[in-house]
């Protein structure tokens, strides 16, 4: 089957960038959440995006928000988005047909979306000045594009280097995220706001796990197909 990914050193670097993006974001999230102590941060109750608030403590979107290391979280999101976009362009070859082009478009939308979340905060100040629109567009963009990307990657797994099991897992992750998205939005717009952090993560984490699967699979496939150095002359003569 005709592969849709590049080969060589650049592709190997791209695979590592795709893998590194969600890991950087998770580390930033753990550090930022640990610093939020007044009141203690609850991953099931609190908004994910409130971790990135860098202003004074405030009540935003119905929750008390106090994130002393908000800039760390914002940097993690921007890094994630940048690594995803650069990595995808190093790995996928748009000359190979429609599928790699679709995956690249979805990677750009997802990467730009998560970067916008880090640049424009979900704060009361940004609600007042209208910049919250960029935050909302970025959040919903990565939620949709990221999960569709996981499905597209899984559907083309054989041409990317994913095993059958990982291809199925990628499709399942994207499907779970897309199912969780309307549940999350209903929780928001009905004003119920029950365990909003749980529903938000149910949409976001499948994307991040999907990128870990993709990046690690690409890295393994690139190592497998990497040219092996020639054996020493003496060994070749003996053989």
Secondary structure, DSSP 4 states (H G I P E B T S, - for coil): ----B--SHHHHHHHHHHHHHHHHHHHHHHHHHHH-BTTBP-TTTS-SGGGG--SSSEEETTEEE--TTHHHHHHHHHHHHHHHHHHHHHHB-GGG-HHHHHHHHHHHHHHHHHHHHHHS--SHHHHHHSTHHHHHHHHHHHHHHHHHHHHHHHHTHHHHT--HHHHHHHHHHHHHHHHHHHHHHHHHHTS--TTHHHHHHHHHHHHHHHHHHHHHHHHHHHHHHSPPPPPPHHHHHH-
